Amino acid sequence: MKLIKMEKIKDGRYLKNYELTYLNKAGKEKKYEIVSRKELASAEDIGKRASGLSIAALSGGKLLLLKEFRMGVNKIVYNLCAGMFEKDETIEECVSRELYEETGLSVKRIIDILPASYAAVAISDTKTHIVFVEVQGEFEDHTSENEWIEAGFYSREEVVTLLKTEEFSSRAQIIAYFFSRNLFPL
């Protein structure tokens, strides 16, 4: 597979759409469409930088999960606290800001920061870190009027039930599964 051409086809407020032209293994042209959160100047920019993070958080032996309305699927799903980096923001600063904005909580300690991984390889070059943290504080709503988020702490038993009965984002589902199996880093 060889990329031979990249063209921006739409410049949205948060997402940029690109059409990629490849030579497939048979030597024929194949068109492929992707979205990126970043402005891509060339093919070398595709997937180069992380744009945000997801937060896997614990407090008192319970897992933080958000119930939130997601417009992309038009329903409420269980998700992790997450967000995009602001200009020149460090991973640690982004974790603190997003936790506060979405839950009112603060970081007690950072347990681990995983290298950035691709969030949706079939359609996007978006890369995000997963950050494991211990949190503290009381829930407060600091979200914008465009977000509906209900934060909560869940025990292992509650998470086992949620995994059988509720819909999740894929990263939240994986984190919840490992938490339910007592395979969460401390």
C-alpha positions as CSV (number, residue, x, y, z in Angstrom):
1,M,0.0,0.0,0.0
2,K,1.4,3.4,-1.0
3,L,-0.1,6.8,-0.3
4,I,0.1,8.8,-3.5
5,K,-2.1,11.8,-2.7
6,M,-3.7,13.6,0.2
7,E,-6.4,16.3,-0.2
8,K,-8.4,18.2,2.5
9,I,-12.0,18.0,1.5
10,K,-13.6,19.8,4.5
11,D,-12.4,22.0,7.2
12,G,-14.8,21.8,10.2
13,R,-14.5,23.5,13.5
14,Y,-13.2,20.4,15.3
15,L,-12.6,17.9,12.6
16,K,-10.8,18.1,9.2
17,N,-11.8,15.7,6.5
18,Y,-9.2,14.3,4.1
19,E,-9.3,12.1,1.1
20,L,-6.3,9.8,0.7
21,T,-5.5,8.1,-2.6
22,Y,-3.5,4.9,-2.3
23,L,-2.1,2.4,-4.7
24,N,-3.4,-0.9,-3.3
25,K,-1.3,-4.2,-3.5
26,A,-2.7,-4.9,-7.0
27,G,-1.4,-1.5,-8.1
28,K,-4.9,0.1,-8.4
29,E,-6.0,3.4,-7.0
30,K,-8.0,3.2,-3.8
31,K,-9.7,6.3,-2.3
32,Y,-10.0,6.5,1.5
33,E,-11.5,9.1,3.7
34,I,-10.3,10.1,7.2
35,V,-10.9,12.8,9.8
36,S,-8.3,14.4,11.9
37,R,-8.4,16.8,14.9
38,K,-5.2,18.3,13.6
39,E,-4.3,20.3,10.5
40,L,-2.3,17.9,8.3
41,A,0.3,19.6,6.1
42,S,1.5,16.4,4.6
43,A,1.2,12.6,4.8
44,E,4.0,12.6,7.4
45,D,1.7,14.4,9.8
46,I,-0.9,11.7,9.8
47,G,-1.1,10.2,13.4
48,K,2.0,12.0,14.5
49,R,0.8,13.8,17.6
50,A,-1.5,13.0,20.5
51,S,-4.5,15.2,20.7
52,G,-6.0,14.3,24.0
53,L,-6.4,11.8,26.8
54,S,-8.8,9.4,28.6
55,I,-8.7,9.2,32.4
56,A,-9.1,5.9,34.2
57,A,-9.8,7.0,37.8
58,L,-10.2,5.4,41.1
59,S,-11.3,6.6,44.6
60,G,-11.8,4.4,47.6
61,G,-11.6,1.2,45.5
62,K,-14.3,2.4,43.1
63,L,-14.1,3.2,39.4
64,L,-15.1,6.7,38.1
65,L,-17.5,6.4,35.1
66,L,-19.4,9.1,33.4
67,K,-22.9,8.6,32.1
68,E,-23.1,11.0,29.2
69,F,-25.2,11.9,26.3
70,R,-23.1,11.5,23.1
71,M,-24.5,13.2,20.0
72,G,-22.5,10.9,17.7
73,V,-24.6,7.9,18.8
74,N,-27.7,9.9,20.0
75,K,-27.8,8.2,23.3
76,I,-26.5,8.0,26.9
77,V,-23.4,5.8,27.2
78,Y,-20.9,5.0,30.0
79,N,-17.6,6.7,29.3
80,L,-14.3,7.8,30.8
81,C,-13.5,11.3,31.7
82,A,-11.6,12.6,28.7
83,G,-10.7,15.6,26.7
84,M,-8.5,17.3,24.2
85,F,-5.2,19.2,24.9
86,E,-5.3,22.9,24.9
87,K,-2.4,24.8,23.3
88,D,0.9,24.0,25.1
89,E,-0.9,22.0,27.9
90,T,0.9,19.1,29.5
91,I,-0.7,15.7,30.1
92,E,-0.8,16.4,33.8
93,E,-2.5,19.8,33.3
94,C,-5.0,18.3,30.9
95,V,-5.9,15.6,33.4
96,S,-6.5,18.1,36.2
97,R,-8.5,20.5,34.0
98,E,-10.7,17.7,32.4
99,L,-11.4,16.1,35.8
100,Y,-12.4,19.4,37.3
101,E,-14.6,20.4,34.3
102,E,-16.4,17.1,33.9
103,T,-16.6,16.0,37.6
104,G,-15.4,18.7,40.0
105,L,-12.8,16.2,41.3
106,S,-9.0,16.7,41.6
107,V,-6.0,14.4,41.1
108,K,-4.7,12.8,44.3
109,R,-1.9,11.0,42.4
110,I,-1.1,9.9,38.9
111,I,-0.6,6.1,38.8
112,D,0.6,5.7,35.2
113,I,0.5,7.4,31.8
114,L,0.3,5.1,28.8
115,P,1.9,6.1,25.5
116,A,-0.6,7.6,23.0
117,S,-2.7,5.1,21.0
118,Y,-5.1,5.4,18.1
119,A,-8.7,6.0,19.1
120,A,-10.5,5.0,15.9
121,V,-8.0,3.6,13.3
122,A,-10.7,2.9,10.7
123,I,-11.7,6.6,10.3
124,S,-9.2,8.8,12.1
125,D,-5.6,9.5,13.0
126,T,-6.6,10.7,16.5
127,K,-4.2,9.5,19.2
128,T,-4.9,9.8,22.9
129,H,-3.1,8.8,26.1
130,I,-4.8,6.7,28.8
131,V,-3.9,8.1,32.3
132,F,-4.5,6.1,35.4
133,V,-5.2,8.3,38.5
134,E,-6.4,8.3,42.0
135,V,-8.9,11.1,42.5
136,Q,-10.4,13.0,45.5
137,G,-13.1,15.5,46.2
138,E,-16.8,15.9,45.7
139,F,-18.8,15.9,42.5
140,E,-19.6,19.3,41.0
141,D,-21.0,20.1,37.6
142,H,-18.7,22.5,35.7
143,T,-19.7,21.3,32.2
144,S,-20.9,23.6,29.4
145,E,-24.5,23.9,28.4
146,N,-23.7,21.6,25.4
147,E,-22.7,18.6,27.6
148,W,-24.9,16.3,29.7
149,I,-22.6,14.3,32.1
150,E,-23.5,12.5,35.3
151,A,-20.3,11.3,37.1
152,G,-20.3,8.4,39.6
153,F,-18.1,5.9,41.4
154,Y,-18.9,2.3,40.9
155,S,-17.9,-0.9,42.9
156,R,-16.6,-4.0,41.1
157,E,-20.0,-5.6,41.6
158,E,-21.8,-2.6,40.1
159,V,-19.4,-2.6,37.2
160,V,-20.0,-6.3,36.5
161,T,-23.7,-5.6,36.2
162,L,-23.2,-2.4,34.1
163,L,-21.0,-4.4,31.6
164,K,-24.0,-6.8,31.1
165,T,-26.8,-4.2,30.9
166,E,-25.5,-0.9,29.6
167,E,-23.7,0.6,26.6
168,F,-20.1,1.9,26.8
169,S,-17.5,3.6,24.7
170,S,-14.9,1.0,23.8
171,R,-12.1,2.4,26.0
172,A,-14.5,2.7,29.0
173,Q,-15.7,-0.8,28.4
174,I,-12.1,-2.2,28.4
175,I,-11.1,-0.2,31.5
176,A,-14.4,-1.3,33.3
177,Y,-13.7,-5.0,32.3
178,F,-10.2,-4.9,33.7
179,F,-11.4,-3.1,36.9
180,S,-14.2,-5.8,37.3
181,R,-11.5,-8.5,37.1
182,N,-9.3,-6.7,39.7
183,L,-6.6,-6.1,37.0
184,F,-6.4,-2.3,37.5
185,P,-3.0,-0.7,38.3
186,L,-2.7,0.7,41.8
